[in-house]
Amino acid sequence: METQAPKRLIRSRNDKLLAGICGGLANYLDMDPTIIRLIYVLATLFTAVFPGVLIYLIMWIIVPKEKN
């Protein structure tokens, strides 16, 4: 029986528009990156923009990049 390594949230290098946060999150959740981006944009707009931008910037700093 082979054990798998636990899934980790990482920033995507291939599927990114700005920092790869949404692409990495989509990969982690096994979802389409476009859906994740749409949900993020709508949530950011409906929460007066600042919290969504702040969360994105914090994730940009904390979430590690995907290794080559």
PDB file of N, H, CA, C and O in Angstrom:
ATOM      1  N   MET A   1       0.832  -1.170   0.000  1.00  0.00           N
ATOM      2  CA  MET A   1       0.000   0.000   0.000  1.00  0.00           C
ATOM      3  C   MET A   1       0.886   1.245   0.000  1.00  0.00           C
ATOM      4  O   MET A   1       1.787   1.389   0.826  1.00  0.00           O
ATOM      5  N   GLU A   2       0.612   2.112  -0.921  1.00  0.00           N
ATOM      6  H   GLU A   2      -0.120   1.995  -1.592  1.00  0.00           H
ATOM      7  CA  GLU A   2       1.413   3.319  -1.087  1.00  0.00           C
ATOM      8  C   GLU A   2       0.720   4.497  -0.419  1.00  0.00           C
ATOM      9  O   GLU A   2      -0.471   4.718  -0.637  1.00  0.00           O
ATOM     10  N   THR A   3       1.452   5.255   0.392  1.00  0.00           N
ATOM     11  H   THR A   3       2.420   5.075   0.569  1.00  0.00           H
ATOM     12  CA  THR A   3       0.856   6.427   1.047  1.00  0.00           C
ATOM     13  C   THR A   3       1.149   7.660   0.219  1.00  0.00           C
ATOM     14  O   THR A   3       2.242   7.826  -0.322  1.00  0.00           O
ATOM     15  N   GLN A   4       0.157   8.515   0.133  1.00  0.00           N
ATOM     16  H   GLN A   4      -0.731   8.381   0.572  1.00  0.00           H
ATOM     17  CA  GLN A   4       0.306   9.755  -0.626  1.00  0.00           C
ATOM     18  C   GLN A   4       0.706  10.878   0.300  1.00  0.00           C
ATOM     19  O   GLN A   4       0.337  10.903   1.474  1.00  0.00           O
ATOM     20  N   ALA A   5       1.463  11.803  -0.244  1.00  0.00           N
ATOM     21  H   ALA A   5       1.762  11.782  -1.198  1.00  0.00           H
ATOM     22  CA  ALA A   5       1.830  12.997   0.516  1.00  0.00           C
ATOM     23  C   ALA A   5       0.587  13.861   0.698  1.00  0.00           C
ATOM     24  O   ALA A   5      -0.259  13.920  -0.194  1.00  0.00           O
ATOM     25  N   PRO A   6       0.466  14.524   1.830  1.00  0.00           N
ATOM     26  CA  PRO A   6      -0.703  15.378   2.032  1.00  0.00           C
ATOM     27  C   PRO A   6      -0.720  16.540   1.037  1.00  0.00           C
ATOM     28  O   PRO A   6       0.327  17.056   0.646  1.00  0.00           O
ATOM     29  N   LYS A   7      -1.913  16.936   0.643  1.00  0.00           N
ATOM     30  H   LYS A   7      -2.764  16.517   0.961  1.00  0.00           H
ATOM     31  CA  LYS A   7      -2.072  18.056  -0.279  1.00  0.00           C
ATOM     32  C   LYS A   7      -1.652  19.339   0.407  1.00  0.00           C
ATOM     33  O   LYS A   7      -1.948  19.545   1.584  1.00  0.00           O
ATOM     34  N   ARG A   8      -0.964  20.204  -0.322  1.00  0.00           N
ATOM     35  H   ARG A   8      -0.724  20.037  -1.278  1.00  0.00           H
ATOM     36  CA  ARG A   8      -0.542  21.497   0.214  1.00  0.00           C
ATOM     37  C   ARG A   8      -1.071  22.602  -0.678  1.00  0.00           C
ATOM     38  O   ARG A   8      -1.154  22.446  -1.896  1.00  0.00           O
ATOM     39  N   LEU A   9      -1.423  23.708  -0.071  1.00  0.00           N
ATOM     40  H   LEU A   9      -1.355  23.835   0.919  1.00  0.00           H
ATOM     41  CA  LEU A   9      -1.838  24.887  -0.815  1.00  0.00           C
ATOM     42  C   LEU A   9      -0.590  25.634  -1.240  1.00  0.00           C
ATOM     43  O   LEU A   9       0.186  26.093  -0.402  1.00  0.00           O
ATOM     44  N   ILE A  10      -0.397  25.757  -2.553  1.00  0.00           N
ATOM     45  H   ILE A  10      -1.027  25.385  -3.235  1.00  0.00           H
ATOM     46  CA  ILE A  10       0.751  26.481  -3.097  1.00  0.00           C
ATOM     47  C   ILE A  10       0.279  27.412  -4.197  1.00  0.00           C
ATOM     48  O   ILE A  10      -0.758  27.175  -4.817  1.00  0.00           O
ATOM     49  N   ARG A  11       1.043  28.474  -4.439  1.00  0.00           N
ATOM     50  H   ARG A  11       1.885  28.666  -3.936  1.00  0.00           H
ATOM     51  CA  ARG A  11       0.731  29.400  -5.530  1.00  0.00           C
ATOM     52  C   ARG A  11       1.159  28.770  -6.848  1.00  0.00           C
ATOM     53  O   ARG A  11       2.261  28.236  -6.969  1.00  0.00           O
ATOM     54  N   SER A  12       0.278  28.840  -7.821  1.00  0.00           N
ATOM     55  H   SER A  12      -0.617  29.274  -7.723  1.00  0.00           H
ATOM     56  CA  SER A  12       0.540  28.235  -9.123  1.00  0.00           C
ATOM     57  C   SER A  12       1.504  29.092  -9.942  1.00  0.00           C
ATOM     58  O   SER A  12       1.389  30.318  -9.959  1.00  0.00           O
ATOM     59  N   ARG A  13       2.435  28.458 -10.607  1.00  0.00           N
ATOM     60  H   ARG A  13       2.529  27.462 -10.594  1.00  0.00           H
ATOM     61  CA  ARG A  13       3.338  29.175 -11.523  1.00  0.00           C
ATOM     62  C   ARG A  13       2.767  29.187 -12.947  1.00  0.00           C
ATOM     63  O   ARG A  13       3.025  30.113 -13.716  1.00  0.00           O
ATOM     64  N   ASN A  14       1.997  28.159 -13.288  1.00  0.00           N
ATOM     65  H   ASN A  14       1.788  27.407 -12.663  1.00  0.00           H
ATOM     66  CA  ASN A  14       1.488  28.028 -14.649  1.00  0.00           C
ATOM     67  C   ASN A  14       0.136  28.692 -14.847  1.00  0.00           C
ATOM     68  O   ASN A  14      -0.123  29.265 -15.906  1.00  0.00           O
ATOM     69  N   ASP A  15      -0.720  28.623 -13.853  1.00  0.00           N
ATOM     70  H   ASP A  15      -0.509  28.157 -12.993  1.00  0.00           H
ATOM     71  CA  ASP A  15      -2.087  29.126 -13.983  1.00  0.00           C
ATOM     72  C   ASP A  15      -2.253  30.353 -13.094  1.00  0.00           C
ATOM     73  O   ASP A  15      -2.897  30.297 -12.047  1.00  0.00           O
ATOM     74  N   LYS A  16      -1.660  31.460 -13.532  1.00  0.00           N
ATOM     75  H   LYS A  16      -1.137  31.505 -14.383  1.00  0.00           H
ATOM     76  CA  LYS A  16      -1.744  32.661 -12.716  1.00  0.00           C
ATOM     77  C   LYS A  16      -2.036  33.877 -13.576  1.00  0.00           C
ATOM     78  O   LYS A  16      -1.670  33.941 -14.749  1.00  0.00           O
ATOM     79  N   LEU A  17      -2.708  34.841 -12.958  1.00  0.00           N
ATOM     80  H   LEU A  17      -3.006  34.789 -12.005  1.00  0.00           H
ATOM     81  CA  LEU A  17      -2.929  36.128 -13.590  1.00  0.00           C
ATOM     82  C   LEU A  17      -2.121  37.205 -12.873  1.00  0.00           C
ATOM     83  O   LEU A  17      -1.530  38.074 -13.515  1.00  0.00           O
ATOM     84  N   LEU A  18      -2.097  37.148 -11.548  1.00  0.00           N
ATOM     85  H   LEU A  18      -2.577  36.443 -11.027  1.00  0.00           H
ATOM     86  CA  LEU A  18      -1.325  38.111 -10.778  1.00  0.00           C
ATOM     87  C   LEU A  18      -0.253  37.386  -9.953  1.00  0.00           C
ATOM     88  O   LEU A  18       0.936  37.476 -10.258  1.00  0.00           O
ATOM     89  N   ALA A  19      -0.677  36.675  -8.916  1.00  0.00           N
ATOM     90  H   ALA A  19      -1.643  36.602  -8.668  1.00  0.00           H
ATOM     91  CA  ALA A  19       0.290  36.007  -8.042  1.00  0.00           C
ATOM     92  C   ALA A  19       0.121  34.498  -8.019  1.00  0.00           C
ATOM     93  O   ALA A  19       0.943  33.809  -7.416  1.00  0.00           O
ATOM     94  N   GLY A  20      -0.898  33.967  -8.643  1.00  0.00           N
ATOM     95  H   GLY A  20      -1.566  34.527  -9.133  1.00  0.00           H
ATOM     96  CA  GLY A  20      -1.119  32.524  -8.663  1.00  0.00           C
ATOM     97  C   GLY A  20      -1.923  31.999  -7.487  1.00  0.00           C
ATOM     98  O   GLY A  20      -2.022  30.787  -7.298  1.00  0.00           O
ATOM     99  N   ILE A  21      -2.503  32.904  -6.687  1.00  0.00           N
ATOM    100  H   ILE A  21      -2.422  33.889  -6.841  1.00  0.00           H
ATOM    101  CA  ILE A  21      -3.277  32.488  -5.519  1.00  0.00           C
ATOM    102  C   ILE A  21      -4.525  31.725  -5.951  1.00  0.00           C
ATOM    103  O   ILE A  21      -4.763  30.618  -5.467  1.00  0.00           O
ATOM    104  N   CYS A  22      -5.311  32.281  -6.833  1.00  0.00           N
ATOM    105  H   CYS A  22      -5.118  33.180  -7.226  1.00  0.00           H
ATOM    106  CA  CYS A  22      -6.563  31.622  -7.263  1.00  0.00           C
ATOM    107  C   CYS A  22      -6.281  30.344  -8.037  1.00  0.00           C
ATOM    108  O   CYS A  22      -7.017  29.367  -7.901  1.00  0.00           O
ATOM    109  N   GLY A  23      -5.230  30.334  -8.845  1.00  0.00           N
ATOM    110  H   GLY A  23      -4.632  31.128  -8.956  1.00  0.00           H
ATOM    111  CA  GLY A  23      -4.858  29.122  -9.574  1.00  0.00           C
ATOM    112  C   GLY A  23      -4.425  28.017  -8.626  1.00  0.00           C
ATOM    113  O   GLY A  23      -4.780  26.855  -8.823  1.00  0.00           O
ATOM    114  N   GLY A  24      -3.663  28.368  -7.601  1.00  0.00           N
ATOM    115  H   GLY A  24      -3.375  29.312  -7.441  1.00  0.00           H
ATOM    116  CA  GLY A  24      -3.235  27.384  -6.605  1.00  0.00           C
ATOM    117  C   GLY A  24      -4.393  26.881  -5.770  1.00  0.00           C
ATOM    118  O   GLY A  24      -4.468  25.695  -5.449  1.00  0.00           O
ATOM    119  N   LEU A  25      -5.305  27.791  -5.415  1.00  0.00           N
ATOM    120  H   LEU A  25      -5.244  28.754  -5.675  1.00  0.00           H
ATOM    121  CA  LEU A  25      -6.479  27.404  -4.644  1.00  0.00           C
ATOM    122  C   LEU A  25      -7.379  26.475  -5.460  1.00  0.00           C
ATOM    123  O   LEU A  25      -7.925  25.508  -4.929  1.00  0.00           O
ATOM    124  N   ALA A  26      -7.528  26.772  -6.749  1.00  0.00           N
ATOM    125  H   ALA A  26      -7.084  27.557  -7.180  1.00  0.00           H
ATOM    126  CA  ALA A  26      -8.332  25.917  -7.626  1.00  0.00           C
ATOM    127  C   ALA A  26      -7.712  24.526  -7.745  1.00  0.00           C
ATOM    128  O   ALA A  26      -8.423  23.521  -7.741  1.00  0.00           O
ATOM    129  N   ASN A  27      -6.403  24.473  -7.850  1.00  0.00           N
ATOM    130  H   ASN A  27      -5.825  25.289  -7.853  1.00  0.00           H
ATOM    131  CA  ASN A  27      -5.716  23.182  -7.920  1.00  0.00           C
ATOM    132  C   ASN A  27      -5.907  22.406  -6.618  1.00  0.00           C
ATOM    133  O   ASN A  27      -6.135  21.196  -6.649  1.00  0.00           O
ATOM    134  N   TYR A  28      -5.818  23.082  -5.488  1.00  0.00           N
ATOM    135  H   TYR A  28      -5.632  24.064  -5.463  1.00  0.00           H
ATOM    136  CA  TYR A  28      -5.989  22.449  -4.180  1.00  0.00           C
ATOM    137  C   TYR A  28      -7.397  21.892  -4.001  1.00  0.00           C
ATOM    138  O   TYR A  28      -7.582  20.818  -3.427  1.00  0.00           O
ATOM    139  N   LEU A  29      -8.395  22.638  -4.501  1.00  0.00           N
ATOM    140  H   LEU A  29      -8.245  23.510  -4.967  1.00  0.00           H
ATOM    141  CA  LEU A  29      -9.793  22.241  -4.353  1.00  0.00           C
ATOM    142  C   LEU A  29     -10.310  21.414  -5.526  1.00  0.00           C
ATOM    143  O   LEU A  29     -11.480  21.031  -5.541  1.00  0.00           O
ATOM    144  N   ASP A  30      -9.458  21.136  -6.506  1.00  0.00           N
ATOM    145  H   ASP A  30      -8.508  21.448  -6.494  1.00  0.00           H
ATOM    146  CA  ASP A  30      -9.837  20.405  -7.721  1.00  0.00           C
ATOM    147  C   ASP A  30     -11.023  21.065  -8.423  1.00  0.00           C
ATOM    148  O   ASP A  30     -12.018  20.415  -8.744  1.00  0.00           O
ATOM    149  N   MET A  31     -10.892  22.366  -8.650  1.00  0.00           N
ATOM    150  H   MET A  31     -10.084  22.894  -8.389  1.00  0.00           H
ATOM    151  CA  MET A  31     -11.936  23.144  -9.324  1.00  0.00           C
ATOM    152  C   MET A  31     -11.336  23.902 -10.495  1.00  0.00           C
ATOM    153  O   MET A  31     -10.117  23.977 -10.646  1.00  0.00           O
ATOM    154  N   ASP A  32     -12.207  24.460 -11.318  1.00  0.00           N
ATOM    155  H   ASP A  32     -13.197  24.399 -11.195  1.00  0.00           H
ATOM    156  CA  ASP A  32     -11.784  25.289 -12.433  1.00  0.00           C
ATOM    157  C   ASP A  32     -11.309  26.640 -11.897  1.00  0.00           C
ATOM    158  O   ASP A  32     -12.024  27.270 -11.118  1.00  0.00           O
ATOM    159  N   PRO A  33     -10.115  27.101 -12.296  1.00  0.00           N
ATOM    160  CA  PRO A  33      -9.601  28.377 -11.802  1.00  0.00           C
ATOM    161  C   PRO A  33     -10.508  29.568 -12.124  1.00  0.00           C
ATOM    162  O   PRO A  33     -10.559  30.528 -11.356  1.00  0.00           O
ATOM    163  N   THR A  34     -11.214  29.514 -13.235  1.00  0.00           N
ATOM    164  H   THR A  34     -11.173  28.734 -13.859  1.00  0.00           H
ATOM    165  CA  THR A  34     -12.114  30.611 -13.592  1.00  0.00           C
ATOM    166  C   THR A  34     -13.241  30.755 -12.572  1.00  0.00           C
ATOM    167  O   THR A  34     -13.640  31.872 -12.244  1.00  0.00           O
ATOM    168  N   ILE A  35     -13.749  29.647 -12.078  1.00  0.00           N
ATOM    169  H   ILE A  35     -13.425  28.740 -12.345  1.00  0.00           H
ATOM    170  CA  ILE A  35     -14.814  29.698 -11.068  1.00  0.00           C
ATOM    171  C   ILE A  35     -14.283  30.290  -9.769  1.00  0.00           C
ATOM    172  O   ILE A  35     -14.951  31.110  -9.139  1.00  0.00           O
ATOM    173  N   ILE A  36     -13.083  29.877  -9.366  1.00  0.00           N
ATOM    174  H   ILE A  36     -12.540  29.211  -9.878  1.00  0.00           H
ATOM    175  CA  ILE A  36     -12.469  30.417  -8.148  1.00  0.00           C
ATOM    176  C   ILE A  36     -12.262  31.926  -8.290  1.00  0.00           C
ATOM    177  O   ILE A  36     -12.554  32.680  -7.361  1.00  0.00           O
ATOM    178  N   ARG A  37     -11.765  32.366  -9.434  1.00  0.00           N
ATOM    179  H   ARG A  37     -11.528  31.754 -10.189  1.00  0.00           H
ATOM    180  CA  ARG A  37     -11.538  33.803  -9.659  1.00  0.00           C
ATOM    181  C   ARG A  37     -12.852  34.577  -9.622  1.00  0.00           C
ATOM    182  O   ARG A  37     -12.919  35.657  -9.034  1.00  0.00           O
ATOM    183  N   LEU A  38     -13.882  34.039 -10.237  1.00  0.00           N
ATOM    184  H   LEU A  38     -13.828  33.162 -10.713  1.00  0.00           H
ATOM    185  CA  LEU A  38     -15.188  34.695 -10.244  1.00  0.00           C
ATOM    186  C   LEU A  38     -15.750  34.803  -8.826  1.00  0.00           C
ATOM    187  O   LEU A  38     -16.248  35.858  -8.435  1.00  0.00           O
ATOM    188  N   ILE A  39     -15.672  33.727  -8.066  1.00  0.00           N
ATOM    189  H   ILE A  39     -15.267  32.870  -8.384  1.00  0.00           H
ATOM    190  CA  ILE A  39     -16.139  33.749  -6.676  1.00  0.00           C
ATOM    191  C   ILE A  39     -15.344  34.770  -5.871  1.00  0.00           C
ATOM    192  O   ILE A  39     -15.921  35.515  -5.080  1.00  0.00           O
ATOM    193  N   TYR A  40     -14.030  34.815  -6.062  1.00  0.00           N
ATOM    194  H   TYR A  40     -13.561  34.210  -6.705  1.00  0.00           H
ATOM    195  CA  TYR A  40     -13.188  35.759  -5.327  1.00  0.00           C
ATOM    196  C   TYR A  40     -13.552  37.204  -5.666  1.00  0.00           C
ATOM    197  O   TYR A  40     -13.690  38.036  -4.769  1.00  0.00           O
ATOM    198  N   VAL A  41     -13.707  37.504  -6.955  1.00  0.00           N
ATOM    199  H   VAL A  41     -13.595  36.827  -7.684  1.00  0.00           H
ATOM    200  CA  VAL A  41     -14.043  38.872  -7.368  1.00  0.00           C
ATOM    201  C   VAL A  41     -15.403  39.293  -6.822  1.00  0.00           C
ATOM    202  O   VAL A  41     -15.548  40.403  -6.310  1.00  0.00           O
ATOM    203  N   LEU A  42     -16.391  38.423  -6.924  1.00  0.00           N
ATOM    204  H   LEU A  42     -16.273  37.521  -7.340  1.00  0.00           H
ATOM    205  CA  LEU A  42     -17.721  38.751  -6.397  1.00  0.00           C
ATOM    206  C   LEU A  42     -17.693  38.939  -4.885  1.00  0.00           C
ATOM    207  O   LEU A  42     -18.300  39.876  -4.366  1.00  0.00           O
ATOM    208  N   ALA A  43     -17.001  38.067  -4.183  1.00  0.00           N
ATOM    209  H   ALA A  43     -16.508  37.306  -4.604  1.00  0.00           H
ATOM    210  CA  ALA A  43     -16.895  38.199  -2.724  1.00  0.00           C
ATOM    211  C   ALA A  43     -16.175  39.493  -2.350  1.00  0.00           C
ATOM    212  O   ALA A  43     -16.551  40.156  -1.383  1.00  0.00           O
ATOM    213  N   THR A  44     -15.150  39.851  -3.107  1.00  0.00           N
ATOM    214  H   THR A  44     -14.845  39.313  -3.892  1.00  0.00           H
ATOM    215  CA  THR A  44     -14.419  41.087  -2.828  1.00  0.00           C
ATOM    216  C   THR A  44     -15.300  42.305  -3.068  1.00  0.00           C
ATOM    217  O   THR A  44     -15.292  43.241  -2.269  1.00  0.00           O
ATOM    218  N   LEU A  45     -16.055  42.302  -4.150  1.00  0.00           N
ATOM    219  H   LEU A  45     -16.062  41.541  -4.799  1.00  0.00           H
ATOM    220  CA  LEU A  45     -16.924  43.441  -4.448  1.00  0.00           C
ATOM    221  C   LEU A  45     -18.050  43.587  -3.426  1.00  0.00           C
ATOM    222  O   LEU A  45     -18.420  44.706  -3.072  1.00  0.00           O
ATOM    223  N   PHE A  46     -18.595  42.472  -2.950  1.00  0.00           N
ATOM    224  H   PHE A  46     -18.294  41.563  -3.237  1.00  0.00           H
ATOM    225  CA  PHE A  46     -19.700  42.527  -2.009  1.00  0.00           C
ATOM    226  C   PHE A  46     -19.270  42.762  -0.564  1.00  0.00           C
ATOM    227  O   PHE A  46     -20.118  42.961   0.306  1.00  0.00           O
ATOM    228  N   THR A  47     -17.970  42.742  -0.299  1.00  0.00           N
ATOM    229  H   THR A  47     -17.281  42.580  -1.006  1.00  0.00           H
ATOM    230  CA  THR A  47     -17.485  43.015   1.054  1.00  0.00           C
ATOM    231  C   THR A  47     -16.710  44.330   1.108  1.00  0.00           C
ATOM    232  O   THR A  47     -15.776  44.476   1.897  1.00  0.00           O
ATOM    233  N   ALA A  48     -17.098  45.270   0.277  1.00  0.00           N
ATOM    234  H   ALA A  48     -17.856  45.152  -0.364  1.00  0.00           H
ATOM    235  CA  ALA A  48     -16.508  46.616   0.263  1.00  0.00           C
ATOM    236  C   ALA A  48     -15.032  46.627  -0.150  1.00  0.00           C
ATOM    237  O   ALA A  48     -14.302  47.530   0.258  1.00  0.00           O
ATOM    238  N   VAL A  49     -14.581  45.679  -0.922  1.00  0.00           N
ATOM    239  H   VAL A  49     -15.174  44.945  -1.253  1.00  0.00           H
ATOM    240  CA  VAL A  49     -13.280  45.575  -1.574  1.00  0.00           C
ATOM    241  C   VAL A  49     -12.090  45.398  -0.623  1.00  0.00           C
ATOM    242  O   VAL A  49     -11.266  44.514  -0.856  1.00  0.00           O
ATOM    243  N   PHE A  50     -11.972  46.187   0.416  1.00  0.00           N
ATOM    244  H   PHE A  50     -12.642  46.905   0.605  1.00  0.00           H
ATOM    245  CA  PHE A  50     -10.774  46.159   1.261  1.00  0.00           C
ATOM    246  C   PHE A  50     -10.455  44.787   1.862  1.00  0.00           C
ATOM    247  O   PHE A  50      -9.304  44.359   1.772  1.00  0.00           O
ATOM    248  N   PRO A  51     -11.412  44.074   2.473  1.00  0.00           N
ATOM    249  CA  PRO A  51     -11.059  42.767   3.051  1.00  0.00           C
ATOM    250  C   PRO A  51     -10.538  41.766   2.009  1.00  0.00           C
ATOM    251  O   PRO A  51      -9.601  41.016   2.283  1.00  0.00           O
ATOM    252  N   GLY A  52     -11.137  41.757   0.831  1.00  0.00           N
ATOM    253  H   GLY A  52     -11.898  42.366   0.608  1.00  0.00           H
ATOM    254  CA  GLY A  52     -10.697  40.830  -0.212  1.00  0.00           C
ATOM    255  C   GLY A  52      -9.290  41.131  -0.685  1.00  0.00           C
ATOM    256  O   GLY A  52      -8.495  40.216  -0.900  1.00  0.00           O
ATOM    257  N   VAL A  53      -8.975  42.409  -0.849  1.00  0.00           N
ATOM    258  H   VAL A  53      -9.620  43.153  -0.674  1.00  0.00           H
ATOM    259  CA  VAL A  53      -7.628  42.806  -1.271  1.00  0.00           C
ATOM    260  C   VAL A  53      -6.621  42.473  -0.176  1.00  0.00           C
ATOM    261  O   VAL A  53      -5.530  41.983  -0.465  1.00  0.00           O
ATOM    262  N   LEU A  54      -6.977  42.734   1.063  1.00  0.00           N
ATOM    263  H   LEU A  54      -7.864  43.132   1.297  1.00  0.00           H
ATOM    264  CA  LEU A  54      -6.085  42.449   2.183  1.00  0.00           C
ATOM    265  C   LEU A  54      -5.812  40.946   2.294  1.00  0.00           C
ATOM    266  O   LEU A  54      -4.666  40.543   2.491  1.00  0.00           O
ATOM    267  N   ILE A  55      -6.840  40.126   2.172  1.00  0.00           N
ATOM    268  H   ILE A  55      -7.771  40.454   2.012  1.00  0.00           H
ATOM    269  CA  ILE A  55      -6.669  38.666   2.228  1.00  0.00           C
ATOM    270  C   ILE A  55      -5.765  38.194   1.095  1.00  0.00           C
ATOM    271  O   ILE A  55      -4.902  37.343   1.308  1.00  0.00           O
ATOM    272  N   TYR A  56      -5.953  38.737  -0.108  1.00  0.00           N
ATOM    273  H   TYR A  56      -6.654  39.429  -0.282  1.00  0.00           H
ATOM    274  CA  TYR A  56      -5.122  38.344  -1.250  1.00  0.00           C
ATOM    275  C   TYR A  56      -3.660  38.693  -0.992  1.00  0.00           C
ATOM    276  O   TYR A  56      -2.775  37.877  -1.250  1.00  0.00           O
ATOM    277  N   LEU A  57      -3.400  39.889  -0.489  1.00  0.00           N
ATOM    278  H   LEU A  57      -4.118  40.552  -0.279  1.00  0.00           H
ATOM    279  CA  LEU A  57      -2.025  40.306  -0.218  1.00  0.00           C
ATOM    280  C   LEU A  57      -1.379  39.449   0.864  1.00  0.00           C
ATOM    281  O   LEU A  57      -0.206  39.092   0.754  1.00  0.00           O
ATOM    282  N   ILE A  58      -2.135  39.117   1.906  1.00  0.00           N
ATOM    283  H   ILE A  58      -3.088  39.407   1.995  1.00  0.00           H
ATOM    284  CA  ILE A  58      -1.598  38.254   2.955  1.00  0.00           C
ATOM    285  C   ILE A  58      -1.281  36.870   2.404  1.00  0.00           C
ATOM    286  O   ILE A  58      -0.234  36.299   2.711  1.00  0.00           O
ATOM    287  N   MET A  59      -2.188  36.328   1.587  1.00  0.00           N
ATOM    288  H   MET A  59      -3.039  36.791   1.337  1.00  0.00           H
ATOM    289  CA  MET A  59      -1.936  35.006   0.995  1.00  0.00           C
ATOM    290  C   MET A  59      -0.732  35.050   0.060  1.00  0.00           C
ATOM    291  O   MET A  59       0.026  34.082  -0.014  1.00  0.00           O
ATOM    292  N   TRP A  60      -0.544  36.160  -0.655  1.00  0.00           N
ATOM    293  H   TRP A  60      -1.159  36.946  -0.595  1.00  0.00           H
ATOM    294  CA  TRP A  60       0.584  36.325  -1.563  1.00  0.00           C
ATOM    295  C   TRP A  60       1.898  36.206  -0.782  1.00  0.00           C
ATOM    296  O   TRP A  60       2.878  35.653  -1.280  1.00  0.00           O
ATOM    297  N   ILE A  61       1.904  36.728   0.438  1.00  0.00           N
ATOM    298  H   ILE A  61       1.108  37.177   0.843  1.00  0.00           H
ATOM    299  CA  ILE A  61       3.103  36.690   1.267  1.00  0.00           C
ATOM    300  C   ILE A  61       3.296  35.318   1.921  1.00  0.00           C
ATOM    301  O   ILE A  61       4.417  34.815   1.990  1.00  0.00           O
ATOM    302  N   ILE A  62       2.211  34.719   2.395  1.00  0.00           N
ATOM    303  H   ILE A  62       1.300  35.128   2.339  1.00  0.00           H
ATOM    304  CA  ILE A  62       2.300  33.499   3.214  1.00  0.00           C
ATOM    305  C   ILE A  62       2.366  32.212   2.393  1.00  0.00           C
ATOM    306  O   ILE A  62       3.152  31.321   2.715  1.00  0.00           O
ATOM    307  N   VAL A  63       1.556  32.099   1.340  1.00  0.00           N
ATOM    308  H   VAL A  63       0.918  32.823   1.078  1.00  0.00           H
ATOM    309  CA  VAL A  63       1.474  30.846   0.568  1.00  0.00           C
ATOM    310  C   VAL A  63       2.719  30.682  -0.294  1.00  0.00           C
ATOM    311  O   VAL A  63       3.047  31.580  -1.069  1.00  0.00           O
ATOM    312  N   PRO A  64       3.426  29.549  -0.178  1.00  0.00           N
ATOM    313  CA  PRO A  64       4.666  29.348  -0.939  1.00  0.00           C
ATOM    314  C   PRO A  64       4.388  29.126  -2.431  1.00  0.00           C
ATOM    315  O   PRO A  64       3.311  28.678  -2.824  1.00  0.00           O
ATOM    316  N   LYS A  65       5.400  29.455  -3.245  1.00  0.00           N
ATOM    317  H   LYS A  65       6.274  29.819  -2.926  1.00  0.00           H
ATOM    318  CA  LYS A  65       5.313  29.233  -4.693  1.00  0.00           C
ATOM    319  C   LYS A  65       5.478  27.760  -5.006  1.00  0.00           C
ATOM    320  O   LYS A  65       6.111  27.007  -4.265  1.00  0.00           O
ATOM    321  N   GLU A  66       4.889  27.373  -6.128  1.00  0.00           N
ATOM    322  H   GLU A  66       4.375  27.984  -6.729  1.00  0.00           H
ATOM    323  CA  GLU A  66       5.058  26.009  -6.636  1.00  0.00           C
ATOM    324  C   GLU A  66       6.506  25.830  -7.077  1.00  0.00           C
ATOM    325  O   GLU A  66       7.070  26.710  -7.728  1.00  0.00           O
ATOM    326  N   LYS A  67       7.111  24.695  -6.725  1.00  0.00           N
ATOM    327  H   LYS A  67       6.653  23.981  -6.196  1.00  0.00           H
ATOM    328  CA  LYS A  67       8.483  24.420  -7.122  1.00  0.00           C
ATOM    329  C   LYS A  67       8.507  23.897  -8.546  1.00  0.00           C
ATOM    330  O   LYS A  67       7.562  23.251  -8.999  1.00  0.00           O
ATOM    331  N   ASN A  68       9.588  24.179  -9.246  1.00  0.00           N
ATOM    332  H   ASN A  68      10.356  24.704  -8.879  1.00  0.00           H
ATOM    333  CA  ASN A  68       9.713  23.710 -10.635  1.00  0.00           C
ATOM    334  C   ASN A  68       9.988  22.261 -10.706  1.00  0.00           C
ATOM    335  O   ASN A  68      10.120  21.710 -11.800  1.00  0.00           O
TER     336      ASN A  68
END
